[in-house]
Amino acid sequence: MTQSALPALFISHGSPDTVIADTEAAHWMRGLAADIPRPRAIVVASAHFEVSGGVAVSADPSPETIHDFGGFAPELYQIEYPAPGEPELARRIADDLVAAGFAARPLEKRGFDHGVWAPLKLIYPEADIPVVSLSVDPNKGPDHHYRLGEALAGLGREGVLVIGSGSFTHNLGAAFPALRAGKRKLDVPEWVTGFTEWMDSRLAEGKVDALLDYRKQAPFAVENHPTDEHLLPLYVAMGAAGEGFAAARMHESSDFGVLAMSMWRFDPAMAEAPGA
């Protein structure tokens, strides 16, 4: 029997210290690998890999671990994620994106930013699966990134796991007071729940057009995403599942009250439903 395609995933990676924190999201990520078939390779569209005017695909055979943050516990800067890259896959993805009309190129000497290594350290701690990272364009919106995901839609059937790594909500100005005080478990304000409930509903119903227009249609959209680079990986994951995808929320929690740590899976239309 032909193996079902892997889902595409959206992971809210949260604060860099999620990888060492005692949070619901961290505990959940540690168990995720048991719920999906082991991939032969992983492609991560990271909110922290920003490239304007084109798409970059990491093509280094041995990417370094980038500690692209400041002010956190010293132990966080000692963490390495020595997963190999896969230059051949990176070049093929770049070629496919060019064929789909994107200005794409393989990029060497690009390491794993924390949008890549922090969640993978929790999900696949052995770091023994090849990883390729994919850039987002902060000057392009959801439609661009959804089409970018569509150009990757065949990868799941080849055993390649596509992950969009960002944040379901990402207002750092609102999060910083609690972050500085170390207060992770706080009540979630209405302006966050109003947004997440709207997004949850449209995702579950597959309302792609509304989701692509979230900035105009969703309540409190700008409050939750003053800039939307951390939501753009969601659209890559949606597109990578192909037309008619089935969306299912895998996890829901919050950090610092205003960071929604929602995790979603997107299964191709003909894939076996989760739990079937």
C-alpha positions as CSV (number, residue, x, y, z in Angstrom):
1,M,0.0,0.0,0.0
2,T,1.3,3.5,-0.9
3,Q,2.3,5.5,2.2
4,S,0.1,8.5,2.9
5,A,1.7,11.9,2.3
6,L,3.3,13.6,5.2
7,P,1.3,16.6,6.5
8,A,2.7,20.1,6.4
9,L,3.0,21.7,9.8
10,F,2.8,25.1,11.3
11,I,4.8,25.4,14.5
12,S,4.6,28.4,16.8
13,H,8.2,28.4,18.1
14,G,7.7,31.0,20.7
15,S,10.5,32.7,22.7
16,P,14.0,31.3,22.0
17,D,14.1,29.9,25.6
18,T,11.0,27.7,24.8
19,V,13.6,25.0,24.1
20,I,14.7,24.9,27.7
21,A,11.5,26.1,29.4
22,D,8.8,24.1,31.3
23,T,5.9,25.1,29.1
24,E,2.9,23.3,27.6
25,A,4.1,24.0,24.1
26,A,7.6,22.6,24.8
27,H,6.2,19.4,26.4
28,W,3.9,19.0,23.4
29,M,6.7,19.5,20.8
30,R,8.7,16.8,22.6
31,G,6.0,14.3,21.8
32,L,5.2,15.3,18.2
33,A,7.6,13.0,16.4
34,A,5.6,10.0,17.7
35,D,2.5,11.2,15.9
36,I,3.8,11.5,12.4
37,P,5.9,9.2,10.2
38,R,9.6,9.8,10.3
39,P,10.6,12.1,7.4
40,R,13.6,11.5,5.2
41,A,14.3,15.3,5.2
42,I,12.8,18.5,6.6
43,V,12.2,21.9,5.0
44,V,11.6,24.7,7.4
45,A,10.2,28.1,6.3
46,S,11.5,30.3,9.2
47,A,10.2,33.7,10.2
48,H,13.8,34.6,11.1
49,F,15.2,33.9,7.7
50,E,14.1,37.1,6.0
51,V,15.1,37.8,2.4
52,S,13.6,40.6,0.3
53,G,13.0,40.4,-3.4
54,G,13.4,36.6,-3.7
55,V,13.5,33.3,-2.0
56,A,16.7,31.8,-0.5
57,V,17.1,28.1,0.1
58,S,19.9,27.0,2.5
59,A,22.3,24.7,0.6
60,D,25.2,24.2,3.1
61,P,26.0,20.6,3.8
62,S,26.8,21.3,7.4
63,P,24.9,24.4,8.6
64,E,26.0,26.1,11.8
65,T,23.7,26.9,14.7
66,I,22.9,30.6,14.8
67,H,22.1,32.2,18.2
68,D,20.2,35.1,16.8
69,F,18.9,36.7,20.0
70,G,20.2,38.4,23.1
71,G,19.5,38.7,26.8
72,F,18.7,35.0,27.5
73,A,20.2,32.4,29.8
74,P,23.8,31.6,29.1
75,E,23.0,27.9,28.6
76,L,20.8,28.8,25.5
77,Y,23.9,30.0,23.7
78,Q,25.6,26.7,24.2
79,I,23.0,24.7,22.4
80,E,23.9,23.3,19.0
81,Y,21.8,21.6,16.4
82,P,24.2,19.7,14.2
83,A,21.7,18.3,11.7
84,P,23.1,17.9,8.2
85,G,21.9,20.0,5.3
86,E,20.9,18.5,1.9
87,P,22.3,20.6,-0.9
88,E,20.8,18.5,-3.6
89,L,17.3,18.9,-2.2
90,A,17.9,22.7,-1.8
91,R,19.0,23.1,-5.4
92,R,16.0,21.1,-6.6
93,I,13.6,23.3,-4.5
94,A,15.2,26.4,-5.9
95,D,14.8,25.1,-9.4
96,D,11.1,24.2,-8.8
97,L,10.5,27.7,-7.3
98,V,12.1,29.4,-10.4
99,A,9.9,27.2,-12.6
100,A,6.9,28.4,-10.6
101,G,7.8,32.1,-11.2
102,F,9.8,32.9,-8.1
103,A,13.2,34.5,-8.0
104,A,14.8,31.7,-6.0
105,R,18.4,30.7,-5.4
106,P,20.3,28.2,-3.3
107,L,22.4,29.9,-0.6
108,E,25.5,28.5,1.0
109,K,26.9,29.4,4.4
110,R,23.4,29.9,5.8
111,G,23.1,28.3,9.3
112,F,20.0,27.4,11.3
113,D,18.4,30.4,13.0
114,H,16.4,29.7,16.1
115,G,13.2,29.5,14.1
116,V,14.7,26.3,12.7
117,W,16.7,24.8,15.5
118,A,14.7,25.6,18.6
119,P,11.6,23.6,17.6
120,L,13.6,20.9,15.9
121,K,15.7,20.5,19.1
122,L,12.5,19.6,20.9
123,I,10.8,17.5,18.1
124,Y,13.9,15.7,16.7
125,P,16.6,16.1,19.4
126,E,19.0,13.6,17.7
127,A,19.5,16.0,14.9
128,D,19.9,13.1,12.5
129,I,17.5,14.2,9.7
130,P,18.7,16.5,7.0
131,V,17.3,20.0,7.2
132,V,16.9,22.7,4.5
133,S,15.7,26.2,5.5
134,L,13.6,28.5,3.4
135,S,13.3,32.3,3.6
136,V,10.2,34.5,3.9
137,D,9.9,37.9,2.3
138,P,8.8,40.5,4.9
139,N,7.7,42.8,2.0
140,K,5.3,40.2,0.5
141,G,2.1,39.1,2.0
142,P,0.1,35.9,2.7
143,D,-0.8,35.3,-1.0
144,H,2.9,35.2,-2.0
145,H,3.8,32.7,0.7
146,Y,0.7,30.6,0.0
147,R,1.8,30.3,-3.6
148,L,5.3,29.6,-2.4
149,G,4.0,26.7,-0.4
150,E,2.0,25.4,-3.4
151,A,5.3,25.1,-5.3
152,L,6.4,22.7,-2.6
153,A,3.2,20.6,-2.5
154,G,4.7,17.4,-3.9
155,L,7.4,17.1,-1.2
156,G,5.1,15.5,1.4
157,R,4.5,12.5,-0.8
158,E,8.3,12.0,-1.1
159,G,8.8,11.8,2.7
160,V,9.9,15.4,3.1
161,L,8.3,17.2,6.0
162,V,7.5,20.9,5.3
163,I,7.3,23.1,8.5
164,G,6.3,26.7,8.7
165,S,8.0,28.1,11.9
166,G,6.6,31.3,13.2
167,S,4.0,32.4,15.8
168,F,0.2,32.4,15.7
169,T,0.3,35.8,17.5
170,H,3.4,37.9,17.7
171,N,3.2,41.3,19.5
172,L,6.6,41.5,21.2
173,G,5.9,44.9,22.6
174,A,3.0,43.5,24.6
175,A,5.0,40.4,25.5
176,F,8.2,42.1,26.8
177,P,7.0,43.2,30.2
178,A,5.9,39.7,31.1
179,L,9.0,38.2,29.4
180,R,11.3,40.4,31.4
181,A,9.5,39.5,34.6
182,G,9.5,35.8,33.8
183,K,5.7,35.6,34.0
184,R,4.8,33.0,31.4
185,K,1.3,32.0,32.7
186,L,-1.0,35.0,32.4
187,D,-4.6,35.5,31.4
188,V,-5.0,35.8,27.7
189,P,-6.5,39.2,26.7
190,E,-9.6,39.6,24.6
191,W,-7.7,41.1,21.7
192,V,-5.7,37.9,21.4
193,T,-8.6,35.5,21.8
194,G,-10.7,37.4,19.3
195,F,-8.0,37.0,16.7
196,T,-7.2,33.4,17.4
197,E,-10.8,32.3,17.4
198,W,-11.3,34.0,14.0
199,M,-8.2,32.3,12.6
200,D,-9.1,28.9,14.1
201,S,-12.5,29.0,12.5
202,R,-11.3,29.9,9.1
203,L,-8.5,27.4,9.2
204,A,-10.8,24.5,10.2
205,E,-13.3,25.5,7.5
206,G,-10.5,25.8,4.8
207,K,-11.5,29.4,4.1
208,V,-8.4,30.2,2.2
209,D,-9.5,33.5,0.6
210,A,-10.5,35.0,4.0
211,L,-7.2,33.8,5.6
212,L,-5.2,35.4,2.8
213,D,-7.0,38.7,3.6
214,Y,-6.7,38.2,7.4
215,R,-5.2,41.7,7.8
216,K,-8.4,43.3,6.7
217,Q,-10.9,40.7,7.9
218,A,-9.6,39.3,11.2
219,P,-10.4,41.2,14.4
220,F,-7.3,42.7,16.1
221,A,-5.1,41.5,13.2
222,V,-2.6,44.4,13.5
223,E,-2.5,44.3,17.3
224,N,-1.5,40.6,17.1
225,H,0.9,41.0,14.2
226,P,2.3,44.6,14.0
227,T,4.4,43.1,11.2
228,D,3.3,39.8,9.8
229,E,6.6,37.9,9.1
230,H,5.8,35.5,12.0
231,L,2.5,34.5,10.4
232,L,3.8,34.1,6.9
233,P,5.2,30.6,7.5
234,L,1.6,29.5,8.2
235,Y,0.7,30.2,4.6
236,V,3.7,28.3,3.4
237,A,2.5,25.3,5.3
238,M,-1.1,25.7,4.0
239,G,0.1,25.9,0.4
240,A,2.4,22.9,0.8
241,A,-0.5,20.7,1.7
242,G,-2.1,21.5,-1.7
243,E,-5.6,22.5,-2.7
244,G,-8.4,21.1,-0.6
245,F,-6.2,20.5,2.4
246,A,-7.7,19.3,5.7
247,A,-6.6,21.5,8.7
248,A,-6.5,20.3,12.3
249,R,-5.2,22.2,15.3
250,M,-2.7,19.9,17.1
251,H,-2.0,22.1,20.2
252,E,-3.2,25.3,21.8
253,S,-1.6,27.1,24.7
254,S,-0.2,30.6,25.4
255,D,3.0,32.1,26.7
256,F,3.4,35.4,28.5
257,G,-0.4,35.9,28.0
258,V,-0.1,37.3,24.4
259,L,1.9,34.7,22.5
260,A,-0.5,32.1,21.1
261,M,1.4,28.9,20.8
262,S,-1.0,27.2,18.4
263,M,0.2,24.4,16.2
264,W,-1.6,23.2,13.1
265,R,-1.3,20.3,10.6
266,F,-2.4,20.4,7.0
267,D,-3.1,17.1,5.3
268,P,-3.4,16.8,1.6
269,A,-6.9,16.2,0.4
270,M,-6.3,12.5,-0.5
271,A,-4.2,11.8,2.6
272,E,-5.6,9.6,5.4
273,A,-7.2,11.6,8.1
274,P,-5.4,11.9,11.4
275,G,-6.3,9.0,13.8
276,A,-8.0,7.0,11.0
